[in-house]
Amino acid sequence: MLDVGCGSATLSTQTFTSYFESTIGIDISEVKIEEAKRLNKCGNVAFELIDGYDFPVEDNSVHLITFATSIHFLDLKLLEKKCERVLKPGGCCAAYAINWGDITGFSVGRTDWRQNRVLLNLIVEDFYVNIKAHLNIFAALRRNQQVYDQILNSSKIKLQEIVREREMTLRQLKNVFRTVGDYVIFMKHEKSTTDPLEFHIYIRILHF
Ligand SMILES: C[S@@+](CC[C@H](N)C(=O)[O-])C[C@H]1O[C@@H](n2cnc3c(N)ncnc32)[C@H](O)[C@@H]1O
């Protein structure tokens, strides 16, 4: 099994090792590969510092290739050819991502507050525009449909069954967005006195 863009491998590669004879995690980041090696608890796994296209395995030798929230970094046309080379007949590529689905807001003060949901996806998109977010972030907000559309293989299937609903306060939601890398960079570089998260979203919600 091959895990492409394994990162520190605790959420991806290590999950699969017990199902396979041997597993390889590859990543382009030296820091991540070092971390993966340090945190590894499994015997049948190797980690290699490699660009996601140069799979360090023989032709027809892999049952499963995974891309855990990493496929959007890669050129899909090139990737499909590389996958075809190493996959065994009947082998499988699985790319998965954690996406926001619909983000809805409601006013807690009302008695029928659960019925009064307002879709906030456009506000979130606005926020991404403001912080000059990378295009991949917009793709994720649209459930990576563009990435899926680019895959040429006719046997592709998109699964969206694993849906989890989570309630959080506006403050908690903002704290999630504070972890977005582009937001951190924006706040550092722009040295802006206006925090787009505090100002923009707050005002727009008041207008509903
Ligand atoms: C969002 S992280 C996901 C890490 C891990 N799979 C997980 O689920 O925790 C994406 C990873 O893809 C890696 N990556 C990006 N471009 C790559 C490339 N061309 N080749 C290999 N890895 C790449 C990054 O270094 C990063 O570790």
The ligand as a Tripos MOL2 file, in Angstrom:
@<TRIPOS>MOLECULE
LIG
   27    29     1     0     0
SMALL
NO_CHARGES

@<TRIPOS>ATOM
      1 C1         -3.0410   18.3050    4.2050 C.3       1 LIG1
      2 S1         -1.5620   17.3820    4.3450 S.3       1 LIG1
      3 C2         -2.2030   15.7650    4.6690 C.3       1 LIG1
      4 C3         -1.2370   14.8920    5.4000 C.3       1 LIG1
      5 C4         -1.7290   13.4930    5.7520 C.3       1 LIG1
      6 N1         -2.0510   12.7230    4.5630 N.3       1 LIG1
      7 C5         -2.8830   13.5220    6.7040 C.2       1 LIG1
      8 O1         -3.9870   13.1370    6.3250 O.co2     1 LIG1
      9 O2         -2.6830   13.9400    7.8470 O.co2     1 LIG1
     10 C6         -1.0220   17.2950    2.6490 C.3       1 LIG1
     11 C7          0.3660   16.6870    2.4990 C.3       1 LIG1
     12 O3          0.6540   16.5680    1.1020 O.3       1 LIG1
     13 C8          2.0430   16.8110    0.9280 C.3       1 LIG1
     14 N2          2.3440   17.1440   -0.4740 N.ar      1 LIG1
     15 C9          2.0270   18.2660   -1.1540 C.ar      1 LIG1
     16 N3          2.5050   18.2130   -2.4070 N.ar      1 LIG1
     17 C10         3.1390   17.0160   -2.5320 C.ar      1 LIG1
     18 C11         3.8450   16.3690   -3.5990 C.ar      1 LIG1
     19 N4          4.0220   16.9330   -4.7990 N.pl3     1 LIG1
     20 N5          4.3700   15.1620   -3.3540 N.ar      1 LIG1
     21 C12         4.2160   14.5510   -2.1490 C.ar      1 LIG1
     22 N6          3.5620   15.1140   -1.1120 N.ar      1 LIG1
     23 C13         3.0260   16.3290   -1.2940 C.ar      1 LIG1
     24 C14         2.3250   17.9520    1.9060 C.3       1 LIG1
     25 O4          3.7050   18.0580    2.2170 O.3       1 LIG1
     26 C15         1.4620   17.5260    3.1110 C.3       1 LIG1
     27 O5          2.1850   16.7690    4.0460 O.3       1 LIG1
@<TRIPOS>BOND
     1     1     2 1
     2     2     3 1
     3     2    10 1
     4     3     4 1
     5     4     5 1
     6     5     6 1
     7     5     7 1
     8     7     8 2
     9     7     9 1
    10    10    11 1
    11    11    12 1
    12    11    26 1
    13    12    13 1
    14    13    14 1
    15    13    24 1
    16    14    15 ar
    17    14    23 ar
    18    15    16 ar
    19    16    17 ar
    20    17    18 ar
    21    17    23 ar
    22    18    19 1
    23    18    20 ar
    24    20    21 ar
    25    21    22 ar
    26    22    23 ar
    27    24    25 1
    28    24    26 1
    29    26    27 1
@<TRIPOS>SUBSTRUCTURE
     1 LIG1         1 GROUP 0 **** ****
